Amino acid sequence: MKKLFTLLMATLMILTLAVPAFATEASAVEKGSITINKISEENVYSIYKILHLESYNKESGKYSYTIEPGWENFFTSDDAAAYVSVSDNKYVTWDEGKDSAAEVAAFAKLALAYAKANDITPVKSSENSGEFTVTIDPSTQNTSGKFTDLELGYYLVDSTMGALCGLTTTNPDASINAKNGAPTIDKQVKEDSTSQWAEQNSADIAQTVEFRVTINVHAGAENYVLHDVMSEGLTFDKVTTVEHVIPGTESSTDVAVAGTDYTIVTDSVSDGCTFEIQFSAAFCEHLSMNDKVVVYYQAMLNKKAVIAGEGNDNTAWLSFGEDHETAKDSTKTFTYGFDLVKTDSQNERIDGATFKIYDAATGGNEVAVVLMDDGVTYRRARADETGVEILVKDGKVRLVGFDNGTYYLEEIAPPVGYNKLSTRQAFTISDGNLDAVFNDGIYSTGSGVHVVNKSGSMLPETGGLGTTLFIVIGSVLALGTGVLLVTKKRMSKLAD
């Protein structure tokens, strides 16, 4: 009995000693987490484990990292060698003097490019149900997301915004701030009369219109593509300049971007675009927070332009990251028309007059126009077109495609029977059409561009009825005078 009791006590002691041993082994499998602060729920966040944390001591700051499977070629590449060193037994250490924020960000971009080029699957992603827990701080309303149950290691964190979150070590828990800000754009058009950039302008048909898009860069610039859609009344000409402006260097003349850093695409473009500008990955990598990329380009206002009304739109936006886009921004280019009305002094319409338009009261340049395909409307002529005289039929003619400004009509030939204008007649277009109004066929004063011709009565002519009457009356008077003289003589003789 005593032997049995001794055996049971020995067994109990063994089991008692085994419990701490098992607990120590379980606790050695430590798990970590990564919390991303100030996230945007529209983005997808993904994490890649690039190094395994074999052991560490927070107090002494000693960490031992080994290469995670699938990343061997990256860490032994020349790109990675500029930042880290790899020992013969594959332990990785960060090189001294290579730990500035810019250098760490550059290393992270290289690692992310390697992951995507080699189809490395993220360890976890916010796209996958249950892998990312989102919470909102009730006091600050900031949104954060957390990856849990992670093996200890060195992680690369990415988002579809293109703004790289960064690198962090789970020891066991890590927290980083997301760079959620998205780039924005500002689109403007140049008013040629003032050389000012604004949201709208006015122009002549056939005039070259200048546009400018400013891209306000945010952190982590990636996959930048500028899209532009022109309405039917605008014909794209060319991109004239692309500039990279760094804060504090706005006055520098050395801002032009090399043509090798972007590609202009006009064929087979997406989203119904007129053209796209695709910026190279190398160019995007050199962009920093608050930089600006300014794109200048030109288009011609063509004969299909909308006259007044809603104007002629030009819309641009930027795509970036993975399937993200900025808000669209538009400009409007307006052009105008007017009715040339020809009447007599009673406001009755008359036809047959011909005109030309000039830009000065005397001398100046002719504002050339051509007859459109409808056979009744004239428009501003292009530089390669020969202008024609404006013929007024039935007292009115329509002219379109004119910029704001003052113009001068010169009458080349008046209607038959009417006096020609002695001087040019001025009229002004100011942000609107000059449309004629008629009431029962009678011109309404103050509308359109009104030109009055006057006529006089016919003057008497030699051999006409007036002259004959004078001759007849004169002959009668002369005959009467002769009869009177003869009568007087006879009466005088009788008196003698």
Beta strands, then each sheet from edge to edge (+ up, - down):
strand 1: 31-37
strand 2: 45-57
strand 3: 62-67
strand 4: 84-86
strand 5: 91-94
strand 6: 124-125
strand 7: 133-136
strand 8: 143-151
strand 9: 153-159
strand 10: 166-169
strand 11: 173-177
strand 12: 184-191
strand 13: 196-198
strand 14: 200-202
strand 15: 208-216
strand 16: 225-230
strand 17: 234-245
strand 18: 262-265
strand 19: 275-279
strand 20: 292-301
strand 21: 312-320
strand 22: 324-325
strand 23: 329-334
strand 24: 336-343
strand 25: 354-358
strand 26: 369-371
strand 27: 377-380
strand 28: 390-391
strand 29: 396-402
strand 30: 405-413
strand 31: 425-429
strand 32: 438-439
strand 33: 442-443
strand 34: 449-452
sheet 1: 7+ 8- 1+ 11+
sheet 2: 4+ 5- 3+ 2- 6+
sheet 3: 4+ 5- 3+ 2- 9+ 10-
sheet 4: 13+ 12- 15+ 20- 17+
sheet 5: 14+ 23+ 21- 16+ 19- 18+
sheet 6: 14+ 23+ 21- 22+
sheet 7: 26+ 27- 29- 24+ 34+
sheet 8: 28+ 25- 30+ 31-
sheet 9: 32+ 33-
end
